Amino acid sequence: MQGNSPDKTTILLHWLLAVSILFLFASSWWMLALPLPSDEFTYRVLPFQLHKNIGISLLVLLVILFTGSVNAKNEKVLKQPGWVQKLALLDHFVLYLLIVLTCLSGYMSSSYSGWDTSFWWLIDLPAWSEENEALNILFSDIHMWTCWLLLAVIAVHTGAALYHAFLNDGIIERMFRL
Amino acid sequence: MSSGLTTESQGDNNSGINWAGVIVVLFGLLFAASQSNELMGLLVVEPGSAADQGISAACRADELEEENLSQRECELMVANVQIVLASRPEWVRGLMIPTSVAGALLAIVSIVVGLGLAGHRRWATQSAIYCFGLLLLIDLIGFFAMMNTGPLLRARYLWNILLWFFIHLCMVTRSFADRGSGNELE
């Protein structure tokens, strides 16, 4: 019925990505209200490290998800008018692009901040250079603005998914097939 | 458009997606993120930590510039933690850590149940009541725990918990209604 549907791994990755991104939004707003770090005030250590770990993991998940998505053609979408197909393609392209930009800018900002990044407390990732305040602020700004844009695109993506669910036109079915 | 959690499954109309399952998935994602964040907050903000000891905020000029903060905001960030520590009896943390763990895990289970409901799976219809009922219980535990904290924490938590309570109440009553009306499918 669905033609070349995505496999279960791709479907699970899609939802894992969704819950991870929502957690990153919720936790980042909360953790940025924690006291600034010092020798005594260490409240930010765990949340920031976790934030970076999940963010970097998202990049890996995204590559796997992208591969699965490219191989799976949604024939229901192919039957839609041309402008709808273009809009769907644009939505996914912008979504993927913003996730990549958000993750990379976050990593770069952290790299120039002088703080170490230990990937899941196992692998120490290299810093790109010595601490550089100007570049840290630049990448931090890029990180913040790509985050806001990402949130807006997620809202559009979710709205479109709900619209197709209410229409029951079969467009989103394949991402809900366990 | 289907009318509920399982109505589309009646007769031979078991095609397409069940929109209520889609909504369950959406709320499951949001609740999982919310509970995980709450858990992290409970773990990080410990009694006896720096803010609890009355240590002054460390507000370096470069950090203030980097985060676009005023000196006053920086100081209030410590006060923010002190509010939590001062308003939260120790037993609340002991109760809410396992509750948040359970809430996050149940939220993930509810995502799976929602996926099953969206695809008209029989096991999903059968397990929905238990899953959503437990989510409702998590809300109630959180509500009663926060009722017994100070006014500062009540102001932060109670309304949010109440919103989740009514969302989960909608989900669980719909599941009951489906079961009661025999829309149990397949």
Interface residues (C-beta under 8 A of the other chain):
Chain A: W15 A18 V19 L22 F23 F25 A26 S27 W30 M31 L32 A33 L34 P35 L36 P37 S38 E40 F41 T42 Y43 L46 P47 L50 E133 N136 I137 S140 T158 A161 L162 A165 F166 L167 N168 D169 G170 I172 E173 F176 R177 L178
Chain B: M1 S2 G16 I17 W19 G21 V22 I23 V25 L26 L29 L30 A32 A33 S34 S36 N37 M40 G41 L43 V44 V45 S49 A50 A51 Q53 I55 A57 A58 C59 R60 D62 E63 L64 E65 E66 E67 L69 C74 M77 V78 N80 V81 I108 I111 V112 L115 G116 A118 G119 R121
